[in-house]
Amino acid sequence: MKKAFSLILMSVMAIAILAACGSKNNNEGAASPSASPAASPSASASASESASPSESAAPAEVTITHALGTAVVKTNPEKVVVFDYGTLDTLGKLGIEVLALPKASIPGNLSQYDDAKYEDAGTLFEPDFEKLNKLKPDVIFIGGRTGEAYEELNKIAPTIQMSVDFSNYLDSFKNNANIIGQIFGKEAEVSAAIAEYDAAVADLQGKASGAGKALIVLTTGGKISAYGPGSRFGSIHDIFGFAPVDADIKVDTHGNSISNEYIAEKNPDVLFVVDRDAVVSGDGASPAKEVIENDLVKKTNAYKNGKIVYLNPNFWYLSGGGLNTELEMVKEAAQAVQ
């Protein structure tokens, strides 16, 4: 009897042990597929879909629509030719090298490009087509002064017109900077530079509104021209917020010819002066201060209160529209409210 009972007890224990082992083996088998989730096709697709934009490959080329047409440009072009000093300023700000530029009239703020390592591409009005054909650039940037050569330049390489639209200055300037950022993968740097510019403008606007009325003039060859809102220097009114002393100044590339009597009659609280002769030689060149500070102008509030501001023509006349130059222009205009 005892022997029979022992056999039964051993059988029960054996069954229990086998059941436990089977349970353990089943659990290990269920855990095995999840041990290497990266091997799963669905997991790989998910990882790819969730990758950040910076990890995705940049497009091989971009299409740029500009004032004179459309250009298809490969991203990060290496051979860059520039016929617009505002664009050259932006490229320099972003650390982008250029191959060639017009070297006969380089603005003082861009003197680093007066170096033998940069090819001379001709002049702003007369590009050296023969040399450009030999250089085989990947992209050419031009401004208004080179506009007539657009068709011929576009045969050599994709050519983009980068002039600032004076009637829509702020958006135009920012759009041009963003075009450079898009082509060269510098979007973040451009956004940071524009944010710095916007902050400086906002600070100036808060002060300019209480500065009285302003007049902008350009002197050349002993003559004076006035510029108002919507003009090439109109950002002083349109963006910075200085009220114009004369709302009827017509928009013209060369401004409205005026006299010292006009300045005395309008009696501006602030007088902004651009001296063209300081950067462009010509007949009858005279320093702006000699032209402006005469007995008539000395009767104005601007002179009496020390509010005649002589603006740097390298920025205002030659290289406006660049990320560096536009910020410097804000700082110069701010002298009127210091």
WONORTA-V237781 format. One record per helix or strand of 2 or more residues. SS is the DSSP state (@ for helix, = for strand). FROM is the first residue (numbers start at 0). LEN is the number of residues. If there is no record, write none. Layout:
BEGIN
[[SS | FROM | LEN] [SS | FROM | LEN]]
END
This chain:
BEGIN
[[@ | 1 | 30] [@ | 32 | 7] [@ | 40 | 9] [@ | 52 | 3] [= | 60 | 6] [= | 68 | 6] [= | 79 | 4] [@ | 84 | 9] [= | 99 | 2] [@ | 107 | 6] [= | 118 | 2] [@ | 128 | 7] [= | 138 | 4] [@ | 143 | 13] [= | 157 | 4] [@ | 165 | 19] [@ | 186 | 22] [= | 212 | 8] [= | 222 | 5] [@ | 234 | 4] [= | 242 | 2] [= | 255 | 3] [@ | 259 | 7] [= | 269 | 6] [@ | 275 | 3] [@ | 287 | 5] [@ | 296 | 3] [@ | 300 | 4] [= | 307 | 4] [@ | 312 | 6] [@ | 322 | 15]]
END
